[in-house]
Amino acid sequence: MAATTGATPGASVSVARGFTAARWIGETGPTGMEVKSRQVDAGHLFHTYLTALGVKSTGHFMVAGQKLPMADPAFEPIDELVA
């Protein structure tokens, strides 16, 4: 699936099923080097990938009788990116 971004006329972005194309999350300082709001990292992205695939990222699974979280419970999905 391809989506036109609107930022650049005619530009296309390939998007996996379940993702919203061309989204900006948070805010940076004037130089783009300082995060002013909504800092995200790999933990947030992993939850987002699972959610887009229809997997409950807050779920658990069992390994050798031990209950383990599907993803790091300190993070959550980036809801603005999930279609």
Backbone bond lengths (Angstrom), bond angles and torsions (degrees), N, CA, C in turn:
res aa  C-N    CA-C-N  psi(-1)  N-CA   C-N-CA  omega(-1)  CA-C   N-CA-C  phi
1 M - - - 1.433 - - 1.524 107.56 -
2 A 1.322 118.42 138.89 1.460 122.18 176.34 1.516 108.77 -122.65
3 A 1.308 115.84 149.49 1.460 120.96 179.67 1.514 109.02 -134.03
4 T 1.325 117.13 140.88 1.453 120.75 176.21 1.516 108.29 -80.02
5 T 1.328 117.01 132.92 1.454 120.44 -174.55 1.512 113.67 -78.31
6 G 1.325 119.12 -31.86 1.455 121.13 -177.02 1.517 111.58 87.42
7 A 1.330 118.63 -27.64 1.457 121.28 178.92 1.530 110.36 -72.16
8 T 1.313 116.72 -37.05 1.449 122.55 177.28 1.518 107.46 -126.93
9 P 1.342 118.58 113.24 1.465 120.10 -178.28 1.521 112.05 -53.57
10 G 1.330 115.41 129.40 1.451 121.66 178.58 1.511 115.32 83.56
11 A 1.319 118.56 -6.00 1.463 120.77 179.87 1.518 109.64 -75.61
12 S 1.314 116.42 142.49 1.451 121.01 178.85 1.514 110.16 -122.95
13 V 1.319 115.32 150.37 1.454 121.98 177.92 1.517 106.73 -127.84
14 S 1.337 117.17 129.54 1.449 119.70 174.31 1.517 108.24 -78.19
15 V 1.317 116.41 130.60 1.455 120.16 -177.10 1.512 109.18 -126.36
16 A 1.310 115.63 134.59 1.461 119.76 174.50 1.522 108.54 -69.87
17 R 1.300 116.82 150.18 1.454 120.64 176.99 1.521 108.92 -55.81
18 G 1.324 116.43 130.83 1.446 120.24 178.51 1.512 114.76 101.12
19 F 1.351 118.17 -4.35 1.463 120.82 179.31 1.523 110.60 -111.73
20 T 1.324 115.93 148.80 1.450 122.80 174.10 1.521 107.68 -93.16
21 A 1.320 117.64 133.56 1.464 121.75 -177.25 1.524 112.20 -82.10
22 A 1.328 115.20 152.91 1.466 124.33 170.04 1.519 113.75 50.90
23 R 1.318 116.32 62.69 1.475 121.23 178.45 1.517 109.41 -115.28
24 W 1.315 116.21 142.58 1.460 122.60 172.30 1.509 107.33 -109.53
25 I 1.315 115.79 132.92 1.461 121.52 -178.67 1.526 107.52 -119.75
26 G 1.325 116.77 125.90 1.458 121.09 176.65 1.514 113.54 84.05
27 E 1.315 114.15 -165.83 1.459 120.87 -175.81 1.528 108.84 -146.84
28 T 1.340 115.68 142.71 1.462 120.58 176.62 1.527 109.88 -114.90
29 G 1.326 114.96 169.39 1.459 120.77 175.30 1.518 110.09 -71.42
30 P 1.315 118.29 179.22 1.467 122.78 -176.31 1.529 114.30 -58.30
31 T 1.325 117.92 -31.58 1.471 120.21 -178.71 1.532 112.39 -90.78
32 G 1.324 117.27 -8.52 1.456 121.15 -177.84 1.514 114.03 80.92
33 M 1.317 117.63 4.91 1.458 121.76 -176.56 1.527 113.47 -96.56
34 E 1.316 117.76 -16.42 1.467 122.42 -177.29 1.535 109.38 -116.27
35 V 1.322 116.56 127.85 1.460 121.00 176.83 1.524 108.13 -81.87
36 K 1.334 116.18 121.28 1.463 120.22 -179.46 1.526 111.45 -94.53
37 S 1.327 116.36 -33.95 1.461 118.91 179.09 1.520 110.16 -152.93
38 R 1.312 114.63 150.86 1.466 124.30 174.35 1.525 114.24 60.65
39 Q 1.323 116.46 54.18 1.459 120.04 176.80 1.522 109.40 -70.99
40 V 1.321 116.78 131.44 1.463 121.76 177.23 1.523 108.55 -125.09
41 D 1.328 115.94 158.76 1.453 120.05 178.01 1.522 109.69 -144.75
42 A 1.319 116.21 -165.87 1.462 121.47 -174.81 1.523 112.93 -59.31
43 G 1.332 117.95 -33.70 1.466 120.37 178.16 1.519 111.88 -61.72
44 H 1.321 116.94 -43.10 1.462 121.33 176.98 1.531 110.56 -65.62
45 L 1.335 116.13 -42.05 1.467 119.49 -179.51 1.525 111.60 -63.76
46 F 1.331 118.15 -40.45 1.457 120.63 179.51 1.529 110.94 -61.66
47 H 1.327 117.51 -45.48 1.467 121.17 175.65 1.535 110.36 -59.17
48 T 1.334 116.46 -40.44 1.467 121.33 -179.23 1.528 110.65 -64.71
49 Y 1.336 117.90 -44.26 1.471 121.16 178.43 1.524 110.83 -59.57
50 L 1.331 116.76 -47.33 1.468 120.31 -179.90 1.525 111.05 -60.93
51 T 1.328 116.74 -44.35 1.459 121.36 -179.43 1.526 110.79 -61.97
52 A 1.323 117.60 -43.45 1.467 121.52 179.23 1.526 111.67 -63.07
53 L 1.330 116.88 -28.64 1.467 121.29 178.29 1.524 112.54 -85.34
54 G 1.330 116.18 -1.42 1.460 119.92 179.28 1.515 113.73 86.23
55 V 1.330 117.54 13.98 1.457 122.07 179.52 1.528 108.31 -97.50
56 K 1.326 116.77 132.65 1.464 120.95 178.63 1.528 108.19 -71.90
57 S 1.341 116.16 105.85 1.471 119.93 -173.48 1.524 113.04 -70.02
58 T 1.321 117.75 -15.23 1.460 120.67 177.86 1.525 112.06 -93.24
59 G 1.335 116.25 5.01 1.456 120.69 179.24 1.520 112.47 -75.95
60 H 1.310 115.10 -179.43 1.465 122.41 -179.89 1.517 109.54 -131.20
61 F 1.321 116.20 163.07 1.458 121.70 171.77 1.523 108.05 -139.18
62 M 1.312 116.11 162.93 1.464 121.47 -176.13 1.531 110.20 -106.07
63 V 1.322 115.72 133.87 1.461 122.34 174.82 1.518 106.77 -131.11
64 A 1.312 116.07 116.54 1.461 122.30 179.78 1.529 111.38 50.26
65 G 1.346 116.09 41.92 1.454 121.07 177.61 1.521 115.09 80.62
66 Q 1.334 117.43 1.17 1.456 121.09 179.67 1.528 109.84 -105.24
67 K 1.334 116.28 130.34 1.462 122.31 -179.95 1.538 108.59 -81.80
68 L 1.336 116.33 119.89 1.466 121.96 -178.92 1.532 110.14 -120.38
69 P 1.334 117.34 143.66 1.464 119.26 178.57 1.532 111.02 -69.40
70 M 1.326 116.15 145.94 1.460 121.80 177.62 1.530 110.13 -62.10
71 A 1.330 116.36 -39.63 1.468 122.89 179.06 1.531 107.85 -145.01
72 D 1.307 117.10 164.70 1.459 122.35 -177.73 1.531 110.49 -57.02
73 P 1.331 118.38 117.84 1.466 121.03 -177.18 1.530 113.97 -68.27
74 A 1.322 118.61 -7.49 1.467 121.59 177.20 1.530 111.93 -76.69
75 F 1.341 117.15 -9.93 1.462 121.50 -177.28 1.520 110.50 -120.96
76 E 1.326 116.29 173.14 1.466 122.35 178.19 1.523 108.82 -146.98
77 P 1.340 117.49 165.89 1.469 120.18 -179.98 1.534 111.43 -67.15
78 I 1.322 115.12 155.37 1.460 122.02 172.55 1.534 105.26 -88.83
79 D 1.320 117.07 93.46 1.461 122.16 -172.25 1.524 113.36 -59.13
80 E 1.321 118.23 -30.67 1.467 121.07 -179.03 1.525 112.93 -65.82
81 L 1.323 117.07 -19.44 1.465 120.89 -178.45 1.515 113.94 -91.86
82 V 1.321 117.55 -15.62 1.464 121.56 -176.07 1.520 109.47 -92.13
83 A 1.319 116.28 124.42 1.471 120.66 -179.49 1.512 111.18 -78.71
